[in-house]
Every structure is written in C-alpha cells, then in structure tokens.
Amino acid sequence: MDSSVPRFPVTYKSLSLDIKGNKTGVVLCSCDDQFLVIATQIGAMGTILCARSAYFFH
C-alpha cells in the first residue's frame, strides 16, 4: 500500500514491504527541516528516528 497525502503542516508517505519474510510497515513524515521515520513489523509503533538538518538553506 502506497499513500502520500499533502496535508498541512505535515506531509507523509506510508508503504508496506517484505523484509526477510516479515511484513514491514514504514511511515515517513516531513515538516520543515525535520523527518520522522516509523517502522513496524508488529502493527504497533516500532523503531523511531528523528533527523533534523543542521543547516538552513534558503
């Protein structure tokens, strides 16, 4: 399942894929200079990463 919905202020993309035989859901969210990546193989929130840009480009 691929979905991408431009919603203010957070845009996201979600996908489901097979990793070593395990169904894995991934959600990528972005807002300004930050990204949130959520990955799960059990249907609940799994690994969470937050990355923020150290530089601002205009």
LODRENLO-254112 format. One record per atom (N, C-alpha, C): residue in one letter; z, y, x. Coordinates in steps of 0.1 Angstrom, whole numbers, plus 5000, padded with zeros to 4 digits. Each point is the difference from the previous one (the first is absolute). Layout:
// residues N
AZYX/...
***
This chain:
// residues 58
M500049885008/M500050124992/M500050125009/D499050094999/D499950135007/D500250114989/S500850095003/S500150124992/S500350125008/S499450114997/S500350135006/S499950114989/V501250064998/V500050104990/V500550135006/P499150115000/P500550135005/P501050064991/R501250005003/R501150064992/R500750105008/F500350114994/F500850105007/F501449975000/P500850025010/P499550035014/P499749885009/V500349884995/V499849885009/V498849924995/T499249985010/T498849904998/T500449875006/Y499549894994/Y500449875005/Y498849914998/K500149895008/K499049894999/K500849875000/S499749914992/S500749875000/S499049895001/L500449895007/L499149895001/L500849875001/S499449894998/S500649875001/S499149915009/L500649945009/L499249915009/L500849885004/D499349915006/D500649875004/D500250005015/I501349995005/I500449995014/I500649875003/K499449925007/K500449865004/K500549924988/G499250014989/G500249934988/G501050064990/N500550125004/N501050064991/N499450134994/K500150014986/K499450124993/K500950115004/T499450115005/T500750125005/T499550124993/G500950084995/G499750134994/G500350115009/V499150105001/V500250115009/V499750134992/V500950105001/V499850134994/V500050105011/L499050095001/L500050115009/L500050134993/C501050085003/C500250134993/C499950115011/S499350124996/S500050115009/S500350134993/C500750095007/C500450134995/C500150095012/D499150105000/D500050105011/D499949925014/D501150015008/D499949945014/D500849875000/Q500349934989/Q500849885000/Q499249894993/F500349885005/F499449874994/F501149914998/L499949934989/L501049894996/L499249874998/V500449905007/V499349874999/V501149904995/I499749934989/I500949904995/I499249874999/A500649895006/A499449875000/A501049904994/T499549914991/T500949904994/T499349874999/Q500749895001/Q499549874997/Q500849934990/I501050074995/I500949944990/I500150084987/G499150104998/G500050084988/G501050114999/A500850025011/A501050105001/A499750085012/M500650125002/M499850085011/M500349935013/G499049995009/G500249935013/G500250105011/T499249995010/T500050085012/T499650154996/I500750095005/I499750144997/I499950085013/L498850075001/L499850085012/L499750144995/C500550105007/C499750144997/C499650065013/A498850075000/A499550065012/A499750154997/R500450085009/R499750154998/R499350055012/S499050084997/S499350065011/S500850105008/A500050005013/A500750095008/A499350135002/Y498750004997/Y499250125001/Y499450044987/F499850134998/F499550054988/F498650065003/F499049954994/F498650055002/F499650094988/H499550115003/H499550094989/H498550025001/
***
